[in-house]
């Protein structure tokens, strides 16, 4: 009987529940507690700011991705042979442009998604009940900057692109649109930069780290205008240097077909000067006391903020961000790192001697010790055979108590066998520690790698410098060279040289331009400048078109010396250094690579797009 009553009560309870539910249908209209509708966003200041925060994710990890843009240039080689080889071998096409899909740098669809988000913001911002006008202005300024930045990424990769300032909806009948001219794109970016700067003026005190500022907007304007004045984007100049560009069906998409180039240089010079006149930024560590101090300063400069930081992308060890893994991606395999983007011998040879003269393999003193008396930035940027580095991990420490990069093959004494044997270095592809991750080139990155972080287990918090003051000085000097103002250009180039502990540049004319281009290569190494610079200067055939080269290092014991545990020691070893051509990539240059191809999928979606020449 009790069991029967219990079942009746339960049945009544369940029936009552459904009866109440049937009478109250409000639960069908409940809203997820963790989500906000699009209407909610524009009725709440905090949600509107969160919307802008998400747009910043379009910056990805800056240049700190596993496959760095440097490996599509003569700076580095990507060890693992995915996502890069078709760039170096000029085999990329509209149908296999997978590289474009692996990076945020100039990923067409991803960038337009962020541009759309910017347009959504501008369409709705007037609805938000801000408690302070300054907050609204700041968010507007940041969003203008972000839209300008995303467009500049597209334009410097593809040339003119469709300019979209409205928000498409499902009710629109036609989503196809033609590419705007290069000059129209430049002016659009400049207008957004000016709007960003105007809205962000005076907001430095309320802007948190990592957000756009007036200085960031003006730095972007400076970069875009120095590009606009360059050879590649002056169609008469570019077509005279490239038959592929000369055959373009729509020249205005690729550059200026008319107009005064001198005025473009003047405009670029003025934009750089505006940033310099702000007085907020300066060269970090401008006057080192010695080459050793210059090298230490340069290394330290890229491990945190300093006086020349204009706009950076920041990372936290506590978050699983790719940017914080730059040490793991590029560190030595003998430290259980992946040695992804490894410096080439081409880059190493471009570093000058400490006295400012070129390095030369034909000079016996250079050949016998190629790492002696080089530009101080070399020692801060490159890990080479015998370079001192951080303590080895515990399972490797006994093999290298000296904590030195080992990228060669060395003789050691085998006491048991009573003979010398060859011992591959710990950081080689023949070594005993994860040899599949070893460098093919014989070098490793040092710049941006925090020596105090065990990259095998921890992420570093080194920021990626999207814009730094040195780039502005380069922009100013380049514009001066373009205007024939060589003395003014040398003044600012030599400020950069002084900070590096290098002697002054004294050249003029074409020789000055060549020194300028070499100086920027070395100073801005691994900062995603080289990829675009060699194109806009139209020197790619003689730079990134070179065959890949690396180094073979051999250490032979001196007579009567018996070393059983190797460490770099010129008293015990005679070293030979042999540059070698690498066969891992058939590096060539084809003029179609001056511009990236529009992906076939995008062209199928929009039949009004015109492909770049050569593809």
Rosetta blueprint (number, residue, H / E / L):
1 X L
2 X H
3 X H
4 X H
5 X H
6 X H
7 X H
8 X H
9 X H
10 X H
11 X H
12 X H
13 X H
14 X H
15 X H
16 X H
17 X H
18 X H
19 X H
20 X H
21 X H
22 X H
23 X H
24 X L
25 X H
26 X H
27 X H
28 X H
29 X H
30 X L
31 X L
32 X L
33 X L
34 X L
35 X L
36 X L
37 X L
38 X H
39 X H
40 X H
41 X H
42 X L
43 X L
44 X L
45 X H
46 X H
47 X H
48 X H
49 X H
50 X H
51 X H
52 X H
53 X H
54 X H
55 X H
56 X H
57 X H
58 X H
59 X H
60 X L
61 X L
62 X L
63 X L
64 X L
65 X L
66 X L
67 X L
68 X L
69 X H
70 X H
71 X H
72 X H
73 X L
74 X L
75 X L
76 X E
77 X E
78 X E
79 X L
80 X L
81 X L
82 X L
83 X L
84 X L
85 X H
86 X H
87 X H
88 X H
89 X L
90 X L
91 X L
92 X L
93 X L
94 X L
95 X L
96 X L
97 X L
98 X H
99 X H
100 X H
101 X H
102 X H
103 X L
104 X L
105 X L
106 X L
107 X L
108 X H
109 X H
110 X H
111 X H
112 X H
113 X H
114 X H
115 X H
116 X H
117 X H
118 X H
119 X H
120 X H
121 X H
122 X H
123 X H
124 X H
125 X H
126 X H
127 X H
128 X L
129 X L
130 X L
131 X L
132 X L
133 X H
134 X H
135 X H
136 X H
137 X H
138 X H
139 X H
140 X H
141 X H
142 X H
143 X H
144 X H
145 X H
146 X H
147 X H
148 X H
149 X H
150 X H
151 X H
152 X H
153 X H
154 X H
155 X H
156 X H
157 X H
158 X H
159 X L
160 X L
161 X L
162 X L
163 X L
164 X L
165 X L
166 X L
167 X L
168 X L
169 X L
170 X L
171 X L
172 X L
173 X L
174 X L
175 X L
176 X L
177 X L
178 X L
179 X L
180 X L
181 X L
182 X H
183 X H
184 X H
185 X H
186 X H
187 X H
188 X H
189 X H
190 X H
191 X H
192 X H
193 X H
194 X H
195 X H
196 X H
197 X H
198 X H
199 X H
200 X H
201 X L
202 X L
203 X L
204 X H
205 X H
206 X H
207 X L
208 X L
209 X L
210 X L
211 X L
212 X L
213 X L
214 X H
215 X H
216 X H
217 X H
218 X H
219 X H
220 X H
221 X H
222 X H
223 X H
224 X H
225 X H
226 X H
227 X H
228 X H
229 X L
230 X L
231 X H
232 X H
233 X H
234 X E
235 X H
236 X H
237 X H
238 X H
239 X H
240 X H
241 X H
242 X L
243 X H
244 X H
245 X H
246 X H
247 X L
248 X L
249 X L
250 X L
251 X H
252 X H
253 X H
254 X H
255 X L
256 X E
257 X L
258 X L
259 X L
260 X L
261 X H
262 X H
263 X H
264 X H
265 X H
266 X H
267 X H
268 X H
269 X H
270 X H
271 X H
272 X H
273 X H
274 X H
275 X H
276 X H
277 X H
278 X L
279 X L
280 X L
281 X L
282 X L
283 X L
284 X L
285 X L
286 X L
287 X L
288 X L
289 X L
290 X L
291 X H
292 X H
293 X H
294 X H
295 X H
296 X H
297 X H
298 X H
299 X H
300 X H
301 X H
302 X L
303 X L
304 X L
305 X L
306 X L
307 X L
308 X L
309 X E
310 X E
311 X E
312 X E
313 X E
314 X L
315 X L
316 X L
317 X L
318 X L
319 X L
320 X L
321 X L
322 X H
323 X H
324 X H
325 X H
326 X H
327 X H
328 X H
329 X H
330 X H
331 X L
332 X L
333 X H
334 X H
335 X H
336 X L
337 X L
338 X L
339 X L
340 X L
341 X E
342 X E
343 X E
344 X L
345 X H
346 X H
347 X H
348 X H
349 X H
350 X H
351 X L
352 X L
353 X E
354 X L
355 X L
356 X L
357 X L
358 X L
359 X L
360 X L
361 X L
362 X L
363 X L
364 X H
365 X H
366 X H
367 X H
368 X H
369 X L
370 X L
371 X L
372 X L
373 X L
374 X E
375 X L
376 X H
377 X H
378 X H
379 X H
380 X H
381 X H
382 X E
383 X E
384 X L
385 X L
386 X L
387 X L
388 X E
389 X L
390 X L
391 X L
392 X L
393 X L
394 X L
395 X L
396 X L
397 X H
398 X H
399 X H
400 X L
401 X L
402 X L
403 X L
404 X E
405 X L
406 X L
407 X L
408 X L
409 X E
410 X E
411 X E
412 X E
413 X E
414 X E
415 X L
416 X L
417 X L
418 X L
419 X E
420 X E
421 X E
422 X E
423 X E
424 X E
425 X L
426 X L
427 X L
428 X L
429 X L
430 X L
431 X L
432 X L
433 X L
434 X L
435 X H
436 X H
437 X H
438 X L
439 X L
440 X L
441 X L
442 X L
443 X L
444 X E
445 X E
446 X L
447 X L
448 X L
449 X L
450 X L
451 X L
452 X L
453 X L
454 X L
455 X L
456 X L
457 X L
458 X L
459 X L
460 X L
461 X L
462 X L
463 X L
464 X E
465 X E
466 X E
467 X E
468 X E
469 X H
470 X H
471 X H
472 X H
473 X H
474 X H
475 X H
476 X H
477 X H
478 X H
479 X H
480 X H
481 X H
482 X H
483 X L
484 X L
485 X L
486 X H
487 X H
488 X H
489 X H
490 X H
491 X H
492 X H
493 X H
494 X H
495 X H
496 X H
497 X H
498 X H
499 X H
500 X L
501 X L
502 X L
503 X L
504 X L
505 X L
506 X L
507 X L
508 X L
509 X H
510 X H
511 X H
512 X H
513 X H
514 X H
515 X H
516 X H
517 X H
518 X H
519 X H
520 X H
521 X H
522 X H
523 X H
524 X L
525 X L
526 X L
527 X L
528 X L
529 X L
530 X H
531 X H
532 X H
533 X H
534 X H
535 X H
536 X H
537 X L
538 X L
539 X L
540 X H
541 X H
542 X H
543 X L
544 X L
545 X L
546 X L
547 X L
548 X L
549 X E
550 X E
551 X E
552 X E
553 X E
554 X E
555 X E
556 X E
557 X E
558 X L
559 X L
560 X L
561 X L
562 X L
563 X L
564 X L
565 X L
566 X L
567 X L
568 X L
569 X L
570 X L
571 X L
572 X L
573 X E
574 X E
575 X E
576 X E
577 X E
578 X E
579 X E
580 X E
581 X E
582 X L
583 X L
584 X L
585 X L
586 X L
587 X L
588 X L
589 X L
590 X L
591 X H
592 X H
593 X H
594 X H
595 X L
596 X L
597 X L
598 X L
599 X L
600 X H
601 X H
602 X H
603 X H
604 X H
605 X H
606 X L
607 X L
608 X L
609 X L
610 X L
611 X L
612 X L
613 X L
614 X L
615 X L
